Amino acid sequence: MDQDEQQEPQKRTVYAPQSNDAQQTPAVISVELAEDEDVQWQWTHYTDGRSAVTGYTIVKRQQG
């Protein structure tokens, strides 16, 4: 197979959930994932009741 015939793996963009504070700048906006990947969002819950996505982990999908 030639290099020209090789296809790049498809990527998809997944956007982070919105925080409950519209004025807070998000720490994570989106991530790009391969077809066999998912994202687990990491939330921080503040004492004043606000919650925000502050990180993420990319995990391979389980097959089977």
N, C-alpha and C positions, 0 to 999 in steps of 0.2 A: 504494500500500500504506500503510495506517495504521500509526502507531507501535505500536499495540496488536497488530498482526499480525506485526510484526518479531520474530523469535526471536533470543535471545542465543546466541552460539556455545557449543557444548557444551565444557565443560572437564573434564579428568580429573586426578586426583591420582596422582602417581607417588612412591613412597617411596624414599628413599635406601637403598642397601645398608648393612647393618650393618658396623661396624668389627670387627676381631678382638679388641678390648678392650672388654668389656661395661661397664667402669666409666668409660670416657671418654664425656663428654657430646658428642653429635654436633654438628658445626657446621651441618649441613643435615639437616632431618628429611624434608621432602617439597617438591615443586614442583607447581604447577598448569599443565597444558599444554592448548593447543587441540588440536583433532582432527588438525591438520596439523603438529604439532610433536613432537619427541623431545628427550630430555635426554642429555647426555654428562656423566658424573660425573667430577670431578677428584679424584684420590687423592693423598694425601701418604703417603710411606713413610718411617718413622723408622728411625734407626740401631739401635734396640733390637728391630727386627723388627715393630713395630706398623704397621698401615696404617689410614687413615681417610679418608672422603670429606670434603673441605674446601671444595668448591665445585662449581659446575656451569655448563654452557653449554646454553641452549635453542637448538635448531637446527630450521629448517623441513625437512620431509620432501622428498626429491627426488621429483618426479613423473615418471612415464614408465617 
